[in-house]
Amino acid sequence: MKAMDQVRADKGARHFQNNHYLKKTTKVQPETAATMSSKRAKGKTTKKRPQRATSNVFAMFDQSQIQEFKEAFNMIDQNRDGFIDKEDLHDMLASLGKNPSDEYLEGMMSEAPGPINFTMFLTMFGERLNGTDPEDVIRNAFACFDEEGSGVIHEDHLRELLTTMGDRFTDEEVDELFREAPIDKKGNFNYAEFTRILKHGAKDKDDI
């Protein structure tokens, strides 16, 4: 895969990883929230408190992993105030074609003991992914959009996702990505094979 194609492929993979992290926000374990809540039992909640309570979480990840989580956080933080609030979650879910109720949003927010800044976000969701194989994470992120579990996503649907969500692609960037992507004659994008190519490189034509 050529250098520029690799850059676009990496961007595409991060795009779907970010959305995969968003889906994780609905599955925070109660005991995790309870544990963090106990750390905040004294005094009133302030926006700086999560930073003090969870700053050691950064030691769990390398810089590239932290950057990927930061991109996910920024995508959810729609109003760019440095915190994820109910309005951010509503706007993000709306961009995914959902129409969440206030009750649903309140339920998501109640999983956190206080304002969700990046450090709290990393603590709540990052720990659940620590040690996960990057190839599995990328493949599972794509699988979130494979409603039938067929192992493929139609190129038209994939184009829509890439150009309307998160770090949006231009149509030209999608065209470049598709030139190197494993897409069959029916227009089905094989994301498992794409993930393998992304991590291990494309097979030489002479080897096929």
Secondary structure, DSSP 8 states (H G I E B T S, - for coil): --HHHHHHHHHHHHHHHHHHHHHHGGG--HHHHHHHHHTT-SS---TTHHHHHHGGGGGGS-HHHHHHHHHHHHHH-TT-SSSB-HHHHHHHHHHTT----HHHHHHHHTTSSS-B-HHHHIIIIIHHHTT--HHHHHHHHHHTT-TT--SEEEHHHHHHHHHHSSS---HHHHHHHHHHS-B-TT-EEEHHHHHHHHHH----GGG-
